[in-house]
């Protein structure tokens, strides 16, 4: 059995692990940076220039279902196993994930959640990400050597993944609370979506908790009592089933991370999220203070 690990690890903990040469088959670091096309940022090129020593790059646009109509939908168990095995990760490896977003945690929680989804619980998020790492003048490098591949066997927990049809059914039954992690303006329909073919808004019954509201100014995750307060103020009962959504299934995982830290046994993700919903849903299922869907 793999050892229990903390959900969040500190920059000091990771720095000590690097200094003590613990990075290897038992500990792997992943740079899971991902950016929207509009930002014109290339995470792979940025990784080649500077990353935390010993890290490998995890690309959610590569480790995904290739022929899906929506970006970076989840891969098969076989694809995930092969992809992470080639990053030197086995079933006994402790994985630490970070990203370089200036908010502190953007895409890293998506990869943290993917590992847990595929049965690998020995995975942690670097609290504060590259933002906090650099604030503390910790080292970065351009050096990289391919890790030796490991065998990895993924076991998918399908119950954690929700579909368009699940959301449609839940709108009718109102059985499960669904949290939308996008900004308040995009949720309400008053700010544009970053994708040109998608208008802002939300589906009926969803609750807005912007993912950024769970992070502090340094990029670190808020203390548990503050996370609990955010959920309570939004009207979310952490003791009841919880589904999450965002634009394309990335930042919703920050909300999943927060719920997990509060002890929720299994927050779920609508993988297609708003990008799929807007394209498929009838106009009456698009709630917006702006233009709406015609």
Secondary structure, DSSP 8 states (H G I E B T S, - for coil): ------SEE-HHHHHHHHHTT--BTTEEEEE-----GGGT--HHHHHHH-B-TTEEE--TTTSS-TT-SSTT----HHHHHHHHHTTT--TT-EEEEE---TTS-SSHHHHHHHHHHTT---EEEETTHHHHHHHTT---B----------------GGGEE-HHHHHHHHHH--SEEEE-S-HHHHHTSS--SSTT----B-TT-EE--GGGGB-TTS-B--HHHHHHHHHHHT--TTS-EEEE-SSSSTHHHHHHHHHHTT-S--EEESSHHHHHHHHS-GGG-B-SSS---
